[in-house]
Amino acid sequence: MKECVIIDGVRTANGRAHKDKGWFRNKRPDELLTSVYSGLFERNKQISPEEVEAVFIGSAAQVGMQNDIGRLAWLAGGFPENVAANTICQQCPSGMSAIEHAARAIMAGEGDIYIAGGVEDMLHVPMGMALDLPPRLAQRYNPNDIPMGPTAEKVAEQWNVSSEDMMQMAYYSHKNSAAARDAGKFGNEIIPVEGEKEDGTKFMVEHDQWIRDNISIDGMAGMKSPFKPDGVVTAALSSPLTAGACALILMSREKADELGLAYHLKYKAGAMAGCDPTIMGIGPIYAVKKLFERTGLTADDIDVVEINEAFASQSLASLRELGIEENAPFKRTNLWGGALALGHPLGESGARIVITLNNIMKTDMPEAKYGLATLCGGFGNANATLWEKV
């Protein structure tokens, strides 16, 4: 069986999904995706787009984006018509599913070079957008328990995650993201894309928009939950509405060696799992446990972890249940911050955290052997992927 390695990964900076303040408010999401396609090939001139076997792109909600944004962005970028590109929808894990599709195709010998990634602009998925649930699903679950905010509140209550612990996590998410930004650590993954300031001035966006340098526990302490009268899940403890895109080049190790390309990580294994959609955020517990069962590894074997911070409550509950972390500041998890600070463009995030994991393990922790990336998803989906140093 062939081995799948990461050759490179790039992303746009994450912008606010806001009609007046978002830096990408006048950019179509397919334009963001075309930019990362182009950025990948500009950085990897040894690889011709014609050599790509297929493209897999994750996107959770293609509302107002036509259909199959992965293919449309590929064609709009002037890339070869004969290269198939398609879009995968699995809610938030969509981008990670795209990577897993490509990795498994490589391991099965179907092709040697694939592009995988994700894209989302949450201006197309506004807060409060009505859920049109199937009637039979509404008979099984209370429709009021399905939206993301109430699920995060339920997790906080059932797993005894306190406001204080969640605020501590959010604080370090922003501080670590700001420190990584200031040290230029995101420079290897963010490609500049033109955006607009609030006054309409055009500029090249090179940093994530949501990072708050002035974050403080006191500032968060006075916030109220919009989801529940006596709730604990506030805006500061939830990932913000975001726009962004990313993509990776995945290749068979054999082909990479033939082309003389460098790589640091190989795909070891992946797992998908489901859980009660009313506590969807704890899905990583089941996906990671399944991954450990398949590989014979335990939490003690993992050196670096990236978990998508959809909400502080679900991230902490998952990390604690898995025996990975107890409280922030974390020792091996989200070392460059997470989605509470960087943003969470739904279907893009599962691929973004793999890009960041790869960069952390190459630059900050080059001796680390195993890296884990995992995230939850709406309606109770979750994915996890394990990566090994080569």
N, C-alpha and C positions, 0 to 999 in steps of 0.2 A: 504493500500500500504506500502511495506517495505521501510526503509530508507537505503541509501548507505553511508557508512563512509570510510574515508581514514585510513588504519591501518599503512602503512609505504610507503615510496618511496625512491628509491636510483637512482643514476646516476653515470656514469663515469665522470671524468673531461672532459671538452671539449678541444680537441686538434686541432691544425691547420690542415687543409686539404691541405697539401703541400708534394710533393713527396720527398723532401730532408730534410725539417725542421719539419715536423709534427711528434709529439711524437707517434702517432698511425699509421704512414705511412706503417708499416709492419704488422698491425693488420687488419684482415677482420672485416667488420661491424657486421657480425653474431657472431664473437668472443666477441665483445664489448657487444652485447645484451645478449649472454650467461652469461657473467660476472655479469650483473645486475640481471638476473634471479637467479643466484647462490647467489649473495649478499643478495637478499631479503630473501631467505629461510634460509641462515646462520644466519641472524639477527632475524628471526621469526620462531624459531624452534617448536613453538606450532602448526604451520601450516604445514601440509604435502602437497607436490605437488599433491598427489593423490586426495586431497580434492578440488582442483581447478576445477571449472566448465568449464572455457574456458579462452583463452588468446587472447587479442586484441592488436596489435602493429601497430603504424602508421609509414609509410615510404613514402616519396614523390617521390623518383626516384630510383627504384631498378635496376638501370643500372649496369650490371656486378656483380650482387649479387644473381643470380639465381632467383627463384620466391618464394613468401611467406616466407620472411626472418623470420617472427615471428615464424612460424612452424619449419623451418630448425634450427634456433638457439635453440629452445626448445628441439628438438630431439638430436642435437649435444651436448647439455649439459647433456644428459642422463636422461632427465625428462620423465614422463610416456607417453607412446604412446597413451593411451586412452583419454588424455586431448587434446581437440581440440585447435589449435592455428592458428590464421589467421592474415593477414596483410591488413591494410586499407590505401588507397591512396586518400588524399584530399589536395594535395600540403602541404603547411606549417601547416595547422590545423590538419594534419593527427593524430598526437599524442593526441590532445585534443578530436578528434572524437573517438579515441580508448577508452578514458576514458568515454565519453558519452555513447558509446555502452554498456560498462560494467555496468555503473551506471543504465541505463534504464533496463537492463536485471535483475539486482538485484531488482529494484523497482517493476518490473513486476512479481517477484517471480520465475524466471526461474532458479536461482541458488543463492548461498550465498557467494561464494568466486571467485573472478576474478583477473587476472593480466592484467594491461593495461599500455601501454607506447609507446615509439618510438625509432627509430634508423635512423641514416644517416651518411654516409661518403661522403662529397662533393668532394673528389678526383674523385668520379664516376660521378660528375656533373660539369665538368670544365667550367670556364667562357668562353663565346663565343661558347659554344656547339650549333649547329644549331637547330632552332625550326622548326619542321616539322608540320606546322599548317594545319588543314583541309582546303581545298580550299574554302569551303563555309564560314568558319570562317574568312579567309583572305579577303573575299568580304565584310564582315560586319565591320571588324576592320583593320586598317593599321598595318601590321605585325611589322613595326618598332616601334609601340607604345606599343607592348605587353611585351617585355622583362622588367625585374624588374627595372633596372636603369632608363630608360625613364619614367616609371610610377611614380617613386619617384620624378623625376624632375617636372613632370606635377602636382603632388600633392603640391610640394613646391610653384609652381607658382600660382595655383588656390586658395590655402589656405593662401597665403602670409606668408609662413614660411621663415624667414630670415636665412642667413648663421650664423649670430651671435647667434641666438637662438638655432640653431641646434648644433653649436660647444659647447655652454653652456651645452646642454643636453649630448653630447658625453663625455665632460669633467667629469660631475658628474656620468655618467654611469661607467666610469673607476675608478674614485675615490671611489665610493660607493662599487664597486665590490672588489677593493683592500682592503678597510677597512673591509668588511665582511670576506674576505679570511684571513686577518691578525688576526682577532678576533676569527677565528676558526668557524665561523657561517656556513660555507659550510660543516663542518666536519660530520654533521649528514646526509647529502645527498650524498656526494661523496664517492664512494668505491674505494680503490686503485686498479689500473690495470696496469700491466707491459707495459712500453713503451720504446722508444729509443730516446736518445739525438741525436743531429746532428752528433756527432762523432761515433755513434753506441753503446754507453754505455747504457746498460739496467738499468732501474730504475722504481720504482713504482710511477705512476702518481697520484698525490693527489690534484693538483691545476689546474685550467683552464689556458690554455697556452696563450690566447690572451690578458689577462689583461695587460695594459700598465701603469706601475707605474710612468713613466715620462711624462704622457700626459700633454699637455699644449695648451692653446688657440693659442698662437703664432705659435706653431708647426703645428697646423691644418690650420691656416689662409693662408698659402702659397700654399696649395694643390689645384689642379685643378680637375674639374669633368671629368671622362672618358666617360661620357654619352652624353655630350652636350657642344659645344664650349663655350658658355657663362653660363654654368650650375653652380649649387650650391651644387649638391650632390657629395661629394668626397668620397674617400675610408674610411676616418675617420668617415664619417657620415652614413656609411653603415655597416651592420653586416658582419663580415668576414666569409670566407669559413671555415667550421668546421666539425669535426667528433665527434660523441658522441652517447650515448644510455642511456635510463632511463626506469624505470618500477615502478609501484605502486601495492600494494595489496589493492583492494577495496572489501568491505565485507558488508553484511547486518548487520545493527546495532544489530539485534536479535542474529545473530551468534557470533558477536564480544563479546557481553555480555555473551553469553554461554561459550565462551572460556576464558573469563576474560581478554580480550585485551583492551588496552587503545586506545582512538581516540580523536581527537579534532574538526574535521570538518565533516560535512555531505554535500552531494550534494543537493543543493536546486533546481537548474534549469539550463537548457542549451538552447542555441539558435544558429542556423546557418543562415547566410544571404549571399546574393550575391550582387555584385555591378558591375559597369562598369570595365572591366578588364584593361583598360588603366589607371585607377586610383585605382588599386586593394588595395592599402595601406590604404584606408579609410574605408575598409570593417568593422572594429570593430565598427564604428559609428552605422551601421545598425544592427549588431548582438547584441550589447549592448542595443540599444533602444528596440529591440524586446524582449530582456530579461527583461528589466524594465517593458514593457507592460504586460508581462506574470506574473510578480511577484508583481506589484504595487509599486515597489521601485523606488527611484530616485538616482541620483549621490550623493546626500547628505547623503544617507543611507549607502554608501559603505565606509568601514574603511581602507581597504588595496586593492591595485590594482597591478596586474602584467600584463603588456602589452608587447608583444614581439617586441623588437626594430629592426625590419627588416631594417628600415631606420629611421633616426631622423625625416625626413619630415613627414612621414605618422603617426608616433607615436604622434608627437606634434599636427598635424592636428586633429587626432582622439580624443586625450585627451581634446583639447580645445573645439571641437564641442560638446563633451559630458558633458562639464562643470566639468571635474574632476581635471584638472591641467591647468595652463597657461604657465609656464616656469619652467625650472630646476633652482635651486634644488627643486625637488618635495617633497610634504608634505606626500603623502600616496602611491606613485607609484614607483615601482622598487626600493625599499629601499635598496636592496643589489646589485644594478646595474642591467644591462640588456644586451641584445644580442649585443649591440654595443661593449661591453667589453668582455662578456662571450662567445660570438659566437652564431651562429644560425644554428644548424644541421637540417635544414628544418623540416622533419616530426617528429623529436624528440622534438622540442621546445614547442609545445603545451602541452605536458605532463610535460616537465621540469618546466615550469612556475607554474604549479599546485603544484608540489613538493615544490618549493621554497615558494610559497604562504602559503602552509601548515606549513612550518617551521617558517616563519616570524610570523604567527599568533599564533603559539605555544610558541615561545621563546621571541620575541621582543614585541609582541602586544597581550598578552594572553586575554585581555579584549575585543578585537575587535570582533564584531558580524558578519559582512559580509565581505567576500573577493571576488574579481572579477578577473578572468583571461580571457584574450582575445588576439586574434591575427588575422592578415590578412593572405591572401594566394594568390598565383599566379592564374591568370585568374578570380580574383574577388570573391573568397570564403573567408568567415570569420566565426569564431566561438567565443562564449563567454560562460563561465560557472560561476555560482554563488555558493558560498560555505558559509555555516552558522555554527557558533560555536555551539557546543552541550554541 
